[in-house]
Amino acid sequence: MDSAYLIFYSAINVGAFASAFIIGSWDYHAIGFIIAGVLACISPTILIFHKNTGWSVEPENESQDKNMNALIPLLISVFVTIPLYWFFFEHSNSIPFKLLSVSATDLESFSSISQMINPAVVVILGILLSILWSFVNTSSTLKLFIGFAIGAVSCILMSTVLYSPSFLFVAISLVIQAISEIFVGPIVISILCQHGPVKWQSTLIGTYLTTSSLLSGLGAYLMVYFESLSDLTTLVISSVVMIIIAAFYLIIFFLSKKK
């Protein structure tokens, strides 16, 4: 199932990559958000028109409930650790751009290019990994460990050249962060669908996305409130937290192997 959601995640990033070309050339960027909102409102009509076509949710059996009870700690850990990942991901991602000593025109141009780096890496590497994971069965918790470990490497890389960044440095950091995202973004949704009750899967995913968004918003507020906090301190905290969470998922992986 990890491969299926990675394909789904890669497909989303095809749109993100294309938007940098299309919407980036528009003077009024709000049009892009309007179009996205309209399409989001139209998409549920597919379910309305197909509600009488036989689509249904099969009732869960007793074994599924017992399996869910056994995996409650894992689901709780996902709701706690993954929103933290997105919090540190967003803020560490913005730091290099603040430090580039270039003109506003060059920075704006590079920002447009950088917006294509993340989705391009996710799409290309996502397709390759989805094929690989179809043949090689790897634990979802091990993938989360890899994602957080790579995220920590990205933060450490940024901190080592923090005061002399270059365009190449920013590009490499964005590539590493995109690789980290591949091992986290689609995998957590896969975990919720694999281990959550069928009738609650959409609720679990919606709650996870809401929690991540709220924590990112809170993080943005805290970063403004603690503006005196240096970028180096932020990156150090980010890397330490990601290393701790990576170790946590590695422990879960080895404990599950023993059962």
C-alpha positions as CSV (number, residue, x, y, z in Angstrom):
1,M,0.0,0.0,0.0
2,D,3.0,2.3,0.5
3,S,3.7,2.1,-3.2
4,A,0.1,3.0,-4.1
5,Y,0.1,6.1,-1.9
6,L,3.5,7.1,-3.1
7,I,2.1,7.1,-6.7
8,F,-0.8,9.2,-5.4
9,Y,1.5,11.6,-3.7
10,S,3.7,11.9,-6.8
11,A,0.7,12.6,-8.9
12,I,-0.2,15.5,-6.6
13,N,3.3,16.9,-7.1
14,V,2.9,16.8,-10.8
15,G,0.4,19.6,-10.3
16,A,2.7,21.4,-7.9
17,F,5.5,21.3,-10.5
18,A,3.2,22.5,-13.3
19,S,1.9,25.4,-11.2
20,A,5.4,26.9,-11.0
21,F,5.3,27.3,-14.8
22,I,1.6,28.3,-15.2
23,I,0.7,30.3,-12.2
24,G,4.2,31.6,-11.8
25,S,3.8,33.5,-15.0
26,W,0.5,35.2,-13.9
27,D,0.6,38.6,-12.3
28,Y,-2.4,37.8,-10.1
29,H,-1.5,34.7,-8.2
30,A,-4.8,34.6,-6.3
31,I,-6.4,33.2,-9.5
32,G,-4.5,29.9,-8.8
33,F,-6.0,29.6,-5.3
34,I,-9.5,30.4,-6.7
35,I,-9.2,27.7,-9.3
36,A,-8.0,25.2,-6.7
37,G,-10.9,26.1,-4.4
38,V,-13.5,25.7,-7.2
39,L,-12.1,22.3,-8.1
40,A,-12.0,21.2,-4.5
41,C,-15.8,22.1,-4.3
42,I,-16.5,20.2,-7.5
43,S,-14.7,17.0,-6.7
44,P,-17.2,15.8,-4.0
45,T,-19.9,15.8,-6.6
46,I,-18.3,12.6,-8.0
47,L,-19.3,10.8,-4.8
48,I,-22.8,12.3,-5.0
49,F,-23.4,11.0,-8.5
50,H,-22.0,7.6,-7.6
51,K,-23.7,7.1,-4.3
52,N,-26.1,4.6,-5.7
53,T,-23.6,2.6,-7.8
54,G,-22.9,-0.1,-5.2
55,W,-19.9,1.6,-3.5
56,S,-20.0,0.6,0.1
57,V,-17.9,0.1,3.1
58,E,-17.6,-3.5,4.3
59,P,-18.3,-4.0,8.0
60,E,-15.2,-4.7,10.0
61,N,-14.8,-8.1,11.7
62,E,-13.6,-8.7,15.2
63,S,-10.1,-9.4,14.2
64,Q,-9.7,-6.0,12.6
65,D,-10.9,-4.4,15.9
66,K,-8.4,-6.3,17.9
67,N,-5.7,-5.4,15.4
68,M,-6.6,-1.8,15.7
69,N,-6.4,-1.9,19.5
70,A,-2.9,-3.3,19.3
71,L,-1.8,-0.5,17.0
72,I,-3.3,2.4,18.9
73,P,0.2,3.4,20.3
74,L,1.5,3.6,16.7
75,L,-1.4,5.7,15.5
76,I,-1.0,8.1,18.5
77,S,2.8,8.4,17.8
78,V,2.0,9.2,14.1
79,F,-0.4,12.1,15.2
80,V,2.3,13.4,17.5
81,T,5.5,13.0,15.5
82,I,4.5,13.7,11.9
83,P,3.0,17.1,12.6
84,L,6.3,18.0,14.3
85,Y,8.1,16.9,11.1
86,W,6.1,19.3,9.0
87,F,6.6,22.1,11.5
88,F,10.4,21.8,11.4
89,F,10.3,21.0,7.6
90,E,8.6,24.3,6.8
91,H,10.8,26.5,9.0
92,S,14.1,24.9,8.1
93,N,13.1,25.2,4.4
94,S,12.7,29.0,4.7
95,I,16.0,29.8,6.4
96,P,18.5,29.6,3.5
97,F,16.5,32.0,1.4
98,K,16.8,34.7,4.1
99,L,20.6,34.4,4.1
100,L,21.3,34.6,0.3
101,S,23.2,37.8,-0.4
102,V,21.7,38.5,-3.8
103,S,19.6,41.1,-5.4
104,A,15.8,41.0,-5.0
105,T,15.4,40.2,-8.7
106,D,17.8,37.2,-8.5
107,L,16.3,35.9,-5.3
108,E,12.8,36.1,-6.8
109,S,14.0,34.2,-9.9
110,F,15.7,31.5,-7.8
111,S,12.6,31.2,-5.6
112,S,10.5,30.4,-8.7
113,I,13.1,27.8,-9.7
114,S,13.3,26.3,-6.2
115,Q,9.6,25.8,-6.1
116,M,10.0,23.3,-8.9
117,I,12.9,21.4,-7.3
118,N,10.8,19.8,-4.5
119,P,7.9,18.5,-6.7
120,A,10.3,17.4,-9.5
121,V,12.4,15.3,-7.0
122,V,9.2,13.9,-5.5
123,V,7.8,12.9,-8.9
124,I,10.9,11.4,-10.3
125,L,12.2,9.6,-7.2
126,G,8.6,8.7,-6.2
127,I,8.0,6.8,-9.4
128,L,11.3,4.9,-9.0
129,L,10.7,4.1,-5.3
130,S,7.0,3.0,-5.9
131,I,8.3,0.5,-8.5
132,L,11.0,-0.7,-6.1
133,W,8.7,-1.0,-3.1
134,S,6.3,-3.1,-5.2
135,F,9.0,-5.8,-5.3
136,V,10.8,-5.1,-2.1
137,N,8.7,-5.3,1.0
138,T,9.9,-2.8,3.6
139,S,8.3,-1.8,6.9
140,S,6.5,1.5,7.0
141,T,8.1,2.4,10.3
142,L,11.6,1.8,8.8
143,K,10.7,4.2,6.0
144,L,9.6,6.8,8.6
145,F,13.0,6.3,10.3
146,I,14.7,7.0,7.0
147,G,12.6,10.1,6.4
148,F,13.3,11.6,9.7
149,A,17.0,10.7,9.5
150,I,17.4,12.4,6.1
151,G,15.5,15.4,7.4
152,A,18.0,15.7,10.3
153,V,20.9,15.4,7.8
154,S,19.3,18.3,5.8
155,C,19.1,20.5,8.9
156,I,22.7,19.6,9.9
157,L,23.9,20.5,6.4
158,M,22.2,23.9,6.6
159,S,23.7,24.6,9.9
160,T,27.3,23.9,8.7
161,V,27.2,26.5,5.9
162,L,24.6,28.7,7.5
163,Y,26.6,32.0,7.2
164,S,28.0,31.4,3.7
165,P,25.1,29.9,1.7
166,S,25.1,29.7,-2.1
167,F,22.5,28.8,-4.7
168,L,24.0,25.4,-5.0
169,F,23.8,24.9,-1.2
170,V,20.1,25.8,-1.2
171,A,19.4,23.6,-4.2
172,I,21.1,20.6,-2.5
173,S,19.2,21.2,0.7
174,L,15.9,21.3,-1.1
175,V,16.7,18.0,-2.9
176,I,17.6,16.3,0.4
177,Q,14.4,17.7,2.0
178,A,12.3,16.4,-0.9
179,I,13.8,12.9,-0.5
180,S,13.0,13.1,3.2
181,E,9.4,14.1,2.4
182,I,9.0,11.0,0.1
183,F,9.6,8.8,3.1
184,V,7.2,10.6,5.4
185,G,4.3,12.2,3.5
186,P,2.7,9.3,1.7
187,I,3.8,6.7,4.3
188,V,1.9,8.2,7.2
189,I,-1.3,8.2,5.1
190,S,-0.6,4.6,4.1
191,I,-0.2,3.7,7.8
192,L,-3.6,5.3,8.7
193,C,-5.3,3.4,5.9
194,Q,-3.6,0.1,6.7
195,H,-4.2,0.1,10.4
196,G,-7.2,2.4,11.0
197,P,-10.8,1.1,10.9
198,V,-12.2,1.3,7.4
199,K,-15.1,3.5,8.3
200,W,-12.9,5.9,10.1
201,Q,-10.0,6.2,7.6
202,S,-11.2,9.5,6.1
203,T,-11.7,10.9,9.5
204,L,-8.2,9.8,10.6
205,I,-6.6,11.3,7.5
206,G,-8.5,14.6,7.9
207,T,-7.6,14.8,11.5
208,Y,-3.9,14.2,10.7
209,L,-3.9,16.9,8.0
210,T,-5.7,19.3,10.3
211,T,-3.3,18.7,13.2
212,S,-0.3,19.2,10.9
213,S,-1.7,22.5,9.5
214,L,-2.6,23.8,13.0
215,L,0.9,23.0,14.3
216,S,2.6,24.6,11.3
217,G,0.4,27.7,11.9
218,L,1.3,27.7,15.6
219,G,4.9,27.3,14.7
220,A,4.8,30.3,12.4
221,Y,3.4,32.4,15.2
222,L,6.0,31.1,17.7
223,M,8.8,31.9,15.2
224,V,7.6,35.5,15.0
225,Y,7.1,35.7,18.8
226,F,10.6,34.3,19.4
227,E,12.2,36.3,16.6
228,S,15.4,36.7,18.6
229,L,16.0,33.0,18.3
230,S,18.9,32.5,15.9
231,D,18.7,30.4,12.7
232,L,21.4,28.2,14.0
233,T,19.5,27.5,17.2
234,T,16.4,26.7,15.1
235,L,18.3,24.2,12.9
236,V,20.0,22.6,15.9
237,I,16.6,22.1,17.6
238,S,15.2,20.8,14.4
239,S,18.0,18.3,13.8
240,V,17.9,17.0,17.4
241,V,14.1,16.5,17.4
242,M,14.3,14.7,14.1
243,I,17.1,12.4,15.3
244,I,15.1,11.6,18.4
245,I,12.0,10.7,16.4
246,A,14.1,8.8,13.9
247,A,15.5,6.7,16.8
248,F,11.9,6.2,18.1
249,Y,10.7,4.7,14.8
250,L,13.8,2.6,14.5
251,I,13.1,1.1,18.0
252,I,9.5,0.4,16.9
253,F,10.8,-1.3,13.8
254,F,13.1,-3.7,15.7
255,L,10.4,-4.4,18.4
256,S,7.9,-5.3,15.7
257,K,10.5,-7.6,14.1
258,K,10.8,-9.6,17.3
259,K,7.0,-10.3,17.5
